[in-house]
């Protein structure tokens, strides 16, 4: 408001001398108001001409100065659409010259969703039973289904992984692991090995958690790991897996017992006891990597604009031939679901009105089915995870985070 008034002082008044009548700002509604010195009369603003107006008053006739008083968001039929406001669909109205978006919907029909204001997702969703923990900047919000349970401040948050009864939390300064239960209560901390920086984590069905990071070894970056139990105690010490190409994206998944870690065309299988076997020959050259397990086989998926997907077996060996599609839009995240590969993607509506989150399902035969989930807005961050038989999709629109459950 202050900067706007300052601009109008220069632009609207110019170089008038004291004592002369100034020219009203060019976008003023009726200005000066009929009652100088007080707020604009209602009759001068709302519902007068179906045009959103800005009203000012003349503060001092002897001095070239206007003061901002009131501004309409809309006026009568002069109102925007739900899509222009960042919603998927619905009906917007103009009430007392203020936009009423209560009739707008973030998600498409048939999709249950909820929103959290002032929270930006920066971690992959970490599922534990029917609960999910979502990591932001120095904080975690916990949900039971789509019901928010609590938010917890966790400074220097680095990674989350679901374990029985809650989560393991990796933090920095100093690097450590601690537990977090469903009520948001932190447990005691256990130090992470020296050299761990910016780790990510994946858990298996038994509560073991692999902690993964990269570290220089003999003048080369290496993918490193350690394994912790559900309480955060390190039970397998730091071990090197394979050299990491510069700039390559990394990801990990679990078949329920063992872990799989991929980067730069290489895939390592890591047992609960720390035994490592590696396979190479997977696709490289993509900006993003996702590993996903679907119950019997896994997926090694490289994506940027389009994607290349390769199955692998329980030993980490490639299965069959890869398939790819270079015409599809940016891919956010991939999940295995039965024999299908499910992609959470961004796509623009046919009328180019807005970007939306879309789930696309790819069958082994190459058939594609899709379902619109909700409005994406300006964010390019969305993640997906399994919760029971449903798929949870999470994304941000500005500083509002949306959670959607897709049956």
Helices and strands as residue ranges (DSSP letters): H 2-13, G 42-44, E 54-58, E 66-71, G 83-85, E 89-90, E 93-95, E 98-100, E 104-105, E 112-117, E 126-128, E 131-135, E 139-144, E 147-153, E 157-163, E 166-171, E 176-181, E 186-191, E 200-203, E 209-217, E 220-228, E 234-243, E 250-254, E 259-263, E 266-270, E 276-279, E 288-293, E 298-303, E 305-312, E 318-337, E 340-348, E 355-362, E 368-375, E 382-387, E 390-397, E 400-406
